[in-house]
Structure formats: structure tokens, C-alpha cells
């Protein structure tokens, strides 16, 4: 089962009985991967939220900020 970062356990969940254990926004069946797939294909956050209204803007932004921090933690030492 995927490990959810402690700082995101209030907004994400993973249940082996739901979508094969994919990490989803809590109380939804919307995998976090869908957010990144949309953004990586040029879909704005506003458009994503229109298509998935059960995901709050603040939850989506928290996940995106966490992912950005993770990337910077890896890249900054290499380039810093």
C-alpha cells in the first residue's frame, strides 16, 4: 500500500478496496495522479476543479505544493 506523507494524511487516503489502493483525495474516488496528469497536459487547475468538484482548491494546492517541495529538495542540492 502506498505511503502517504504525514503532512497530507488529512486530505489523502489509500484503500486497497478502492481503485486498487491508488492514493486518492480523501472521501473521493479521485486519484491524485489525475491532478498531475491534467496539469502536465496543460489543463489549468481551474479546469481540473470544474471537472472534479469534490476536490477542494486548497487540497489540490496543498498536494501541488508538497510535490514542488519534494522536487526542490532533490534538485537544489544537485544544482545549488
One Martini backbone bead per residue (centre of mass of N, CA, C, O) as a GRO file, in nm:
protein
   80
    1UNK     BB    1   0.098   0.035   0.021
    2UNK     BB    2   0.090   0.351   0.012
    3UNK     BB    3   0.270   0.630   0.126
    4UNK     BB    4   0.165   0.891   0.320
    5UNK     BB    5   0.229   1.186   0.400
    6UNK     BB    6   0.175   1.329   0.700
    7UNK     BB    7   0.088   1.621   0.576
    8UNK     BB    8  -0.158   1.448   0.393
    9UNK     BB    9  -0.365   1.269   0.571
   10UNK     BB   10  -0.615   1.478   0.570
   11UNK     BB   11  -0.647   1.454   0.221
   12UNK     BB   12  -0.550   1.151   0.203
   13UNK     BB   13  -0.597   0.817   0.053
   14UNK     BB   14  -0.576   0.445   0.104
   15UNK     BB   15  -0.750   0.162  -0.051
   16UNK     BB   16  -0.752  -0.160  -0.161
   17UNK     BB   17  -1.076  -0.137  -0.235
   18UNK     BB   18  -0.982   0.132  -0.390
   19UNK     BB   19  -0.838   0.152  -0.678
   20UNK     BB   20  -0.602  -0.044  -0.583
   21UNK     BB   21  -0.480   0.187  -0.372
   22UNK     BB   22  -0.497   0.455  -0.463
   23UNK     BB   23  -0.424   0.777  -0.431
   24UNK     BB   24  -0.663   0.987  -0.274
   25UNK     BB   25  -0.893   1.192  -0.219
   26UNK     BB   26  -1.063   1.237   0.037
   27UNK     BB   27  -1.380   1.111  -0.008
   28UNK     BB   28  -1.286   0.984  -0.284
   29UNK     BB   29  -1.220   0.860  -0.641
   30UNK     BB   30  -0.961   1.060  -0.674
   31UNK     BB   31  -0.672   1.056  -0.804
   32UNK     BB   32  -0.383   1.231  -0.789
   33UNK     BB   33  -0.280   1.166  -1.076
   34UNK     BB   34  -0.497   1.332  -1.225
   35UNK     BB   35  -0.389   1.605  -1.159
   36UNK     BB   36  -0.109   1.570  -1.295
   37UNK     BB   37  -0.207   1.492  -1.573
   38UNK     BB   38  -0.351   1.754  -1.633
   39UNK     BB   39  -0.123   1.960  -1.584
   40UNK     BB   40   0.086   1.815  -1.782
   41UNK     BB   41  -0.150   1.878  -2.024
   42UNK     BB   42  -0.252   2.196  -1.973
   43UNK     BB   43  -0.440   2.197  -1.739
   44UNK     BB   44  -0.600   2.378  -1.538
   45UNK     BB   45  -0.701   2.401  -1.223
   46UNK     BB   46  -0.984   2.504  -1.283
   47UNK     BB   47  -1.060   2.277  -1.478
   48UNK     BB   48  -1.021   2.046  -1.287
   49UNK     BB   49  -1.230   2.145  -1.071
   50UNK     BB   50  -1.474   2.130  -1.262
   51UNK     BB   51  -1.441   1.811  -1.310
   52UNK     BB   52  -1.367   1.794  -0.970
   53UNK     BB   53  -1.565   1.915  -0.721
   54UNK     BB   54  -1.463   1.727  -0.469
   55UNK     BB   55  -1.216   1.903  -0.502
   56UNK     BB   56  -1.028   2.117  -0.343
   57UNK     BB   57  -0.826   2.377  -0.382
   58UNK     BB   58  -0.655   2.341  -0.125
   59UNK     BB   59  -0.581   2.043  -0.173
   60UNK     BB   60  -0.445   2.074  -0.447
   61UNK     BB   61  -0.232   2.282  -0.352
   62UNK     BB   62  -0.097   2.105  -0.137
   63UNK     BB   63  -0.001   1.883  -0.330
   64UNK     BB   64   0.164   2.068  -0.518
   65UNK     BB   65   0.353   2.182  -0.299
   66UNK     BB   66   0.473   1.913  -0.212
   67UNK     BB   67   0.591   1.834  -0.487
   68UNK     BB   68   0.772   2.080  -0.515
   69UNK     BB   69   0.941   2.034  -0.261
   70UNK     BB   70   1.048   1.759  -0.339
   71UNK     BB   71   1.197   1.852  -0.592
   72UNK     BB   72   1.377   2.069  -0.453
   73UNK     BB   73   1.519   1.877  -0.251
   74UNK     BB   74   1.663   1.729  -0.490
   75UNK     BB   75   1.777   1.967  -0.680
   76UNK     BB   76   1.930   2.183  -0.515
   77UNK     BB   77   2.183   2.022  -0.430
   78UNK     BB   78   2.273   1.965  -0.730
   79UNK     BB   79   2.264   2.300  -0.810
   80UNK     BB   80   2.364   2.473  -0.545
   0.00000   0.00000   0.00000
